[in-house]
Amino acid sequence: MKKFNTTGVCIPSKHYMVNIDERLKKIKAMVDEGEKRITVGDKVLFEGML
């Protein structure tokens, strides 16, 4: 039975896998454009140094 793993190395045969390549490209673009803090809901994904 597969389960979600959020704390370590994911093993495709044991864990659900999600492709986040497009999301990471968008986040990188935001950082490159000067964003200092990127959040989703109440979670901070990135907080740059001022």
C-alpha positions in Angstrom: 0.0 0.0 0.0 1.4 3.4 -1.0 1.4 6.4 1.4 2.4 10.0 1.4 5.9 10.8 2.6 6.8 14.3 3.5 9.9 13.8 5.7 12.5 12.0 3.6 13.5 10.2 0.5 10.5 9.1 -1.6 10.5 5.6 -3.0 8.1 5.3 -6.0 7.0 1.8 -5.1 6.2 2.8 -1.5 5.1 6.5 -1.8 2.8 8.6 -3.9 4.9 10.8 -6.2 3.9 14.3 -7.5 5.6 16.1 -10.3 6.2 19.8 -9.1 8.5 20.9 -11.9 6.1 23.5 -13.3 5.5 24.9 -9.8 9.2 25.1 -9.1 9.8 27.0 -12.3 7.1 29.6 -11.3 8.7 30.0 -7.9 12.2 30.4 -9.3 10.8 33.1 -11.7 9.2 34.9 -8.8 12.5 34.8 -6.8 14.5 36.0 -9.9 12.1 38.9 -10.3 12.9 40.0 -6.7 10.1 38.5 -4.6 11.3 38.4 -1.0 8.5 36.1 0.4 6.5 33.5 -1.4 3.5 31.9 0.4 0.8 29.4 -0.4 -2.0 29.7 2.1 -0.4 30.2 5.4 2.8 28.3 4.5 6.0 30.3 3.7 7.7 28.6 0.8 10.6 31.0 0.4 11.8 34.0 2.5 14.8 35.8 1.0 17.3 37.9 2.8 16.7 41.6 2.7 
